[in-house]
Each structure stands twice: as structure tokens, then as C-alpha cells.
Amino acid sequence: MDLDHKEISYVVAGVATAANVSEAGQDMILKWMLDTKQKLFSPHPPTHQVPVERPTFQEWCAALAADQVLLSLSTRCAIRLVLAICFLRTKSRGTLPATPAEVSQTWELCYHALVTSEQTSEFLSNPTRSAQGFLATPLCSVNINGRLDFLFRFHIWLPDSQRGVTGWQLHSHQAAARSWVLAGSAVDNSYEVVESAREQATHSEHVPLWASAEQKELTRSYRTHRTSSKAVGTGIYVRRA
């Protein structure tokens, strides 16, 4: 994986936000990532003309396995998520899709982080129900001035009869979003609409509002750890283009 200091810091901060990791815990995670990156780079002499090989995803995972006895449980949980998300971000920017084996290994990291997190109070990644009635657990969340800059989450798409909100048949997301299906199947549809008078409209626009323990009133400002969310109409009507 081609990871620079900025990319590592970005993902570590997002995981810390998603899992309620303390500032001290975040510093420990960042230190391990940067120290391990330095160790994994090929030690070529300055005059050597062979290109420096970037550490592979498997080498990062092996390094974590070798160091796990030296790390606290909460730190191991967080690093697992950091490695998984860094890898998928790298894949998303490239042209080659993740192989089934890579997706399996990535999910294994996330799974063990979520399951093991129940044993420590220093790593809390709790599921919430979305405004559309689905369950989601944030794994990495970067918010800038109340606006969501990056989000990676474990999402459970429930059948119609098991959702919290009757009448929502689709899960909508931003057009640039990417998903990796771990179990079951899903169909991703895209469509275009144009603003229309109510009489000719086929749909209406909605926006999500969130509330949290700190901000009890519903607001457009994104909340990673929300206590409730609601989809409300904007009063704008559209029809399919």
C-alpha cells in the first residue's frame, strides 16, 4: 500500500472519531503506523538504483500480528480498522478492484476489531439505525466543519419487514459512494431527475437530519454518533429526466 504521513493521519483520526478513541490512544495508533511503515520499507543504500518497494497489505497485517502482544487490546482493534480502510481507500483510487481474497482479509480485520471491542471500554464502535431504517456501525468518520468528508461503515441492509420505518424501500447514498458486499446481494441503480411542478412530479427530495447526545435538536450537521435521525422533505419536487 502506498501510504504517506497525511493519508495515515487522516484515516487514524477518522477511526478515532468513529470508535471514541482518546487523544492518547490516537497518538499510540499513529506512532505504530509510522514506525511500522519505516520498518517495512526496503533498506536500499542511497546509491542503489533499485526502486524502493512499498509494503504490501499482507506485510502490514503480518507486522500487526507480530506486534500484537506489545499493544493494548483497544490499540489492536483500532489498527485493524486503520489497515482495512487504508487498503480499501487505496483500491478505490485505483483501477483494479479488490479480489475476493483481499475483501475477505479486509473483512476479517474489521470483524475481529468489532467483536473484540466488546472486551474494552477504550474502543466503542456502536451500531445505530439510520433515517431509512437500516443498521450501520461507523468504522471511520472524518467531519470537517459539520460536513461529512469521508465515511466508512459496516452496513446491514434489513428486509422490508424488519426496518424501523415503514415505506422506505431503497437505501440511497451519494453517487460517488462505493460498497463491498460481504453477504447477500444488492443492486445499485443510478438515475437523473429534474425539478418539476408538483402536479408533474414523480418524486420529492428529502434530506437527513441528525441529533446526538451533545446536539439534541435535529440538524443538518453530520453526527457520527447520533442518537436519532430523520428524513424530512425539502419541498422540492422532481421527475425522472
N, C-alpha and C positions, 0 to 999 in steps of 0.2 A: 504494500500500500504506500502511496506517495503522500505522506503526511508531513506538513510543516508545522511550525510552532503555532501559527494562527489557527489552523484547522483543528489541531488538538485542543487548544484552549477554548475554542468555540464549542466543540462537542462536549468537553468536560463541564463547561458552565451550564450547558443545556441539560445534561444528565443530573447535575447537582440540583438544578431547579425542579426537575421532574420528580426526583427521589428525596427531596428535602434534605440534602446533604449539607452539613455545616461548612462554614468557610475553611476551617482547619482540615476537614475531610476532603474538601475540594482541592486544597493545596497538596495533600498527600497523593491524590489521584494524578494530578498534573505532574508532580515530581516523578512518579513511577513511569508515566508515559514518556516523558522527555528523557529520563535516564535510560529507559529500555530502548528507545529509538537510537540513542547514541551507541549502545552496546551492539545492536543488531546490524548496524551499517558495516559493510565490508572494510576491514582495516588496510586499505591500499596505501603505499607510500606516496608522498606528494608528487614524485616524478613518474609514477606508474601511469600508463596511458589507458588501462582498462577501466571502463566506466564503473562507478560505484553502484552496486546492486541494491535496490530498495528492498527492505524487509517484506516478506510475503505475509499474507493474512495468517497462514498456518504458523509462521515463525513467531508472530506476535502472540498467538494462542499458546504456543509451546513455552514462550517466556513467562506468561502468566501462570501456567501450570507449574513451572519450575520455582516460581517465587511465592506461590500461594501460602506456604507455611509462614512466610515472613510478613504477610499482610493481614490486616484485620478482616473480619467477615464482611463488614459494610464496604470496605475498600475493594475487596474482590468482586462483590456484586456490582459496584459502580463501574469498575474497569471492564467487566464483561460487556456491559451495555455500551461503554465508550468504544470498544473494539468492534462490536457488531455494527454500530451506527456509522462509525468511520468507514468501515468496509462498504456498507450499502450506499453511503454518500459518494464514495469513490466510483462504485459501479454505476450510479445514477448519472454521473457526469460523463461517463464513457459511452462507448457504442456497443460494448459486449454485455449481454445480460448475465446475471448471476446464474451459475449452473445449479442443478438440483442439489448437488453435494454441498455447494457453498451456502445455499439457502438453509439447508439442514444444519450445517455447522453454526451459522449465524443464529438460527432459532434456538439451538442448544444453549448458546451463550445467554440469550435473553431469558429462556425458560429457567435455567439454573439461577440466574440473578433474581427473577421474580419469586421463585419457590423458596430460595434460601433467605430472601429478605425478611420472611416471617420470623426469622430467628434473631433479628437485631432491630433495635429501635432507632438506629442511626441511618437506616436506609428504608424509606417509606414510599412505596410506589403503589398507590391505591386506585382501584377502578372507580369510574364514575359513569353515570348514564347520561348520554347526550340528549340534546333537544329533540333529536329524531328517534329516540328510544333505543339506541344501541349502547353497548358497554365498551368502554375504552380505558386503557391504562397508559398514561403518559410515560414514555421512556426517555425522551429528550425534548426539551421545550425551550426555545430562545425567544423571548419577548423584548422588543425594543420600543420604549415609549408607549406601552399598552397595545402595540400591534404585533401580531404573531409573525416572526421572521422565519422560524423553522420549527417543525413539529414532527416527531416520530413517535408512534404509539402502537400498542398492541390492541387490535380492534376485533370485537366479536360482533358479527352481524347476525342478530337474532331473527328467527322466523316471525312472520306477521303476528301470530297469536301470543308471542312472548314479549312483545315490546311494551314500553311504558306509555306510549302514545298511539292511540288508535287512528288510523287513516294515513299514516306515513308509510308509503310503500317503497320508497327509494332512500338510499344513502347518497347525499350529494356532497361533493368535495370540489376543491379548486381544480381547474383543468390541468395544471402542471403537477398535480399530486401523482405519486407512484405507489403501487401496492404489490406486496408479495403474498400470494395466497398459500397459507400453511395447511389448511384442511378445507374440504368442501370445494365450492366453485363460485365464481362471481362473473357477472357481465358488466363491463364498463362502457357506458354509452355517452356520447357527446352530442350536443345539439346547439343550435343557434336560435335566438329569439330576437324579436324587435318589439319596441314599445308600441302599445296599441291602446285604443279606447276600450273601455270596459266591455262594451257590447260585442266587440270583435275578439276579445282576448280569449286565449285558451289556458293561460296560467297567470299566476300573480307572484311577484317577487317577495321573498322573506329574508330576514336576517336573523342570526342568532344573537341572543343577549346572555350574559353570564353574571353570576353572583358568586361570591366566595365568603369565607369566614371574615376576611378583612373588609370586603366591599359587599355589604348585604343587599344593596339595591342592584337591580339588573342594569347592566351597562354594556356598551359595545367593546369596551376594553377587555381583551382576552385574558382569561384566568386559567392558569394551568391546573390549579386545584380548586375547581369550582364546587360549590355546594348545590347549585341548581343552574339550569339553562332553559331557555325558552325561545322558540322560533316565532317571530312576530311579522305580520305583514307590513310592507312599506307603503302600500297604497299605489304602487306602480304595477300596471297590468301589461302583459306581453302576450305575443302569439308566436308560434313557430315560424321561422323565416322560410 
